[in-house]
Amino acid sequence: MGIVNSCFNCESQGGEIEEKEVKSIYEVTETTCMNKHLSESTENIINMLEPIITIIKSSSRPQVTQFNFKHKNKGVVRIASWNVERFDEEKANNPGVREVVCMTILENGFGLVAFQELADKIALGKICEELNTPSLSCTKKWHGHRGEWKFVVSESTGRMYRSNEYNGFLYDTSQGITFNHSELLEKSKKAPKAFTRAPFIGTFKIKKFDCVIVSVHLKATGLGNEDLSRLQEEIDKVPELINAIEQRYPGEEDIIILGDFNLDPLKEDFDILRKKDYDNCLPVGEFTNISNNNPKGSQTYDHIWISNGTRKAFSGNSGVIRVNLTSPLIPNGWSWGGVVSDHCPVWTELCTGKDYDSADLGVIPDTNFTL
């Protein structure tokens, strides 16, 4: 009635209009006026959405050379790490986010991805579901290797902004990847907590090659480097973590430590890992952070360290993914076209045709893993 009363400006001429005629005029005017307001409302919405509609129509995933899962005629698997920045169910429900994460995995031929900064235990399942049962246009149209995906999520590793933090592994069983066991590093009763966020350990068999993969998210330096000393303490504890893994899985030489280390690997702080005969296998000098304001990055936070034993399986290929990490459906402040995360995914490539040790990772320890 409000719309009609404001728009219905029909005064009875000479007071001679019959009640029936008034009702007829009233209905016609109501319909006309309603249509006018609905039309104006729709037009306003379309005008508001026009910039994003234009971006969506003009955007598409670029054509890529599909990975053939081989290096010099040897079978390989690509293992990746990605800090997905407060990744909860709501974020995973954003179709732009799901598209970027899933297509980045498919286009680059990843077989196993370690995720840091999961904000709940549900979100990673949304990515797994989209890979296995595509609902988005780009994932439906993908004609390359699609895979058969499974995932595992840790218990809470610690706290982050407004939520618990979890780690997770997503892996493609069709690439011959078998998950054996996972666990969090726990604090022993009498010792102080070694890491602000507990490292998440997974054991996997990838065709003939088996390995221990440790996903870490070390303490951030904080504003003005106020937490730099705590980060240094955690870096100094990594060799102790390696010793504990070697004792827990006797004879296992293939150990990969990856994730968000919050400090450049070229810093002398990481000489402690080099002394353990570990190498960071990512390209030297490449930045791993990203933003719309600084798409080239300025920091190297994310690392993949491999043991001397794993070096025998390293194909020599590794990288930092910096392209196609945005979507017009991802918010960017008051605009659109944001990135999934302020971290780029990083990856390394390992040959899978041979195992270089005699350890049996199928044997699951029956005690808690503590340091």
GIVENCOR-V722121 format. One record per helix or strand of 2 or more residues. SS is the DSSP state (H for helix, E for strand). FROM is the first residue (numbers start at 1). LEN is the number of residues. If there is no record, write none. Layout:
ss->SS from->FROM len->LEN
ss->SS from->FROM len->LEN
This chain:
ss->H from->2 len->6
ss->H from->19 len->40
ss->E from->70 len->2
ss->E from->74 len->14
ss->H from->89 len->5
ss->H from->95 len->13
ss->E from->110 len->9
ss->H from->123 len->10
ss->H from->137 len->5
ss->E from->149 len->5
ss->E from->158 len->3
ss->E from->163 len->10
ss->H from->173 len->3
ss->E from->177 len->8
ss->E from->200 len->7
ss->E from->209 len->9
ss->H from->223 len->3
ss->H from->228 len->21
ss->E from->255 len->6
ss->H from->268 len->7
ss->E from->279 len->2
ss->E from->302 len->5
ss->H from->308 len->4
ss->E from->314 len->7
ss->E from->331 len->2
ss->E from->335 len->2
ss->E from->346 len->6
